[in-house]
Amino acid sequence: MILSHISRQQTAWRSCTSVLEKCLYAPKTQRRRKHEVPLLTHHATLRKEGLRDVLSPDGYEIAWIRYQQFLVDKLNQLTAQTRDENTKAKDLLIKYARDPNHAALFNYASAAHNNHFFFETLTPDPTPIPNPLLSHIDSSFSSLASLRSHFIATADSMFGPGYVWLVKRTQVTMNENMKLSILSTYNAGSPYPGAHFRQQPVDMNTAATGVTANMSPTGYARMMRGEEGTNPMDDRLRVYGKGYGTGNPNAPPSQEAPYSGTAGSFGAYSATTQNLNLHPESRRAPGGAMIEVLLGVSTWEHVWLRDWGITGKRKFLEAWWEKVDWEKVLARSGFGSGGKR
């Protein structure tokens, strides 16, 4: 009788616990998410069969479904009820690339974008490389075999997690025929030029602003991101008009300030900075190149370790190369079907 009584108490407690869990956790699952895991073109096939000769179904589960969901959950946590909750991962990583106060947001946004970019270019049914793309590969690397050799060797030699990218240079100054290059980034690093912008937005020689003029580090970071109302240039533009600082001799006197300060490449009043305000997509680090990313492979251990083992990184890379969706790469390149561009 005593045992039966205890048993009934435990059964009742389990029932109460079950109801309590539903009350506690159901709202979280029903909460609207702003960032979601993208649906891959071949997701149904990959989830069921994996990527033959590259990833098993379990490997795909870990490298894409679980990992991407983890990154998306983090993005939702960091952007909840902020103006960034609807901002795309790529835009977030560029926006916060040089803001130390939002390093975590940059890392998760960049990792989410990079992982998606990598998986988006995988296909269970690869096709031959289109001729327009092959023509540019031959011009830049002498042959497809040479590109494959250099690409795999670069990825295999990376000591630590990251990505290796095939990029197209949009501004070629020396050899117009060599538009394609190989680029490496480590951890959550981004290949995009906008994420490498280091230009100081204030000329400390001519402007009493920044951390040396009682501006908080957070305010300085906001100014570096170009938020409205944080750049001293904004006040001068409101006073003198949009012609301020352009050095235009034909601008009305009311639009010209007592001094322009447009010399050089740095500072809030430089011509370079003003151009960036008008064309933010042109941001790049000094000496950097304007590029478009065409192809990427992940060297993160969670992608290949499950199926290939400790020493299987290179074999994974060689198998991955055979499953690249070159039609997707061509579409990103913009080379089209009418020859070189």
Buried (B, 14 or more C-beta within 10 A) or exposed (E): EEEEEEEEEEEEEEEEEEEEEEEEEEEEEEEEEBBEBBEBBBBEBBBEBBBBEBBBEEBBBBBBBEBBEBBBBBBBEBBEEEEBBEBEBBBBBBBBBBBEEBEBBBBBBBBBBBBBBBBBBBBBEBEEBBEBBBBBBBBBBEEEEEBBEEBBEBBBEBEEBBBBBBBBBEEEEEEEEEBBBBBBBEEBBBBBBBBBBEBEBBBBEBBEBBEEEEBEEEBBBBBBBBEEEBBBBBEBBEEBBEBBBBBEEEBEEEBBBEEBBBEBEBBBBBBBBBEBBEEEEBBBBEEEBBBBBBBBBBBBEEBBBBBBEEEBBBBBBBBBBEBBBBBBBBBBBEBEEEEEE
